[in-house]
Amino acid sequence: MKKVLRILAIVAGVIVLLVAGGISYIKFALPNVGPAPDLVVQADTAQVARGEYLANHVAVCIDCHSERNWKISSGPVVVGTEGKGGEAFTREMGFPGLYFARNITPAHLSSWTDGEVYRAITAGVSKDGRALFPVMPYGNFGQADPEDIKAIIAYVRSLKPIENNSIPEPESDFPMNLIINTIPTKSEGSKRPDPADSLAYGKYLVTLASCGDCHTPVDDKGQKLPGMDFAGGRSFPMPTGTVRAANLTPDAESGIGTWTKPAFIARFKAAAQPDFKHPLTLEHAEFNTIMPWIMYSGMSEQDLGAIYSYLKTVSPVKNAVIKFSPKGKEVAIR
């Protein structure tokens, strides 16, 4: 009996050591995406302009890294706060911790090399080697053409420096405080397709814009539901209620199956008007959405058309989405 107990004790000890070793490895050896590349962005006017377009109207970096005026439909960026950071992603919003968009103006990034900025955007590792929570979709950005990422870097380097030292440090709850270190992955990127190839180019833009991240429903652990890509229904709590992402699949009843390309483009371009209001606010004044319609309205018609062309090729999913549920009310609208 004593021999059996001794063997069990040894086995238990080995298991404890393996678990402790695994945790130590994850905590201290990861993330491991390699050093920041030796990279110097030689910015010129055209590159900065390309970066401005991508950061404001496609990848919408400026959307999260600025203040937004939620008193106005779609929460447009407050002029003069571009890149200052501070937007919170909280537990109340369903995140496994507390995260804040960082200051990406030269006031903060001046101490970063271009390679360190590039690694953060494409691999999710900060200057100090810390793993970034993927609310910043570096997994998608890592698939972009390196020249587009360099253009974004050139643009953020041109922003007005804004001192903002009040941004709290991120907090990850257990077990995310361990899992987060396993998420960053080194990526080599890809070449931007020729815009003449509308489907390939549309897929590229959809990835860079991270459309699938918001428009694909997730389970209670934040994992995307299989077979539901772009099917909508993901919930986003707002002060006045819960808004849900629309179904972007070509399902004729619940998605964009009956939409024409001109109608799709016009839906975005409508947000460029100074008096823009989301159509749902006509019935429910309290409605608002995190969807940055105003920023996406600056996308070119060619790029919007390519996105439409690609979305029409994804698998249709019948998923009628209740787009808004007012806070404290039983009323819901589709």
Secondary structure, DSSP 8 states (H G I E B T S, - for coil): -HHHHHHHHHHHHHHHHHHHHHHHIIIII-----S---------HHHHHHHHHHHHHTS-HHHHTS-B-TTSTT--B-TT-TT----EE-GGGT-SEEEE----SHHHHTTS-HHHHHHHHHH-B-TTS-B--TTS-HHHHTTS-HHHHHHHHHHHHTS-----------EE-TTHHHHGGG------------TTSHHHHHHHHHHHTTHHHHHS-B-TTS-B-TT-TT----EEEETTEEEE----S--TTTSSTT--HHHHHHHHHGGGSTT---GGGGT-TT---SS-HHHHTTS-HHHHHHHHHHHTTS---------EEETT----B-
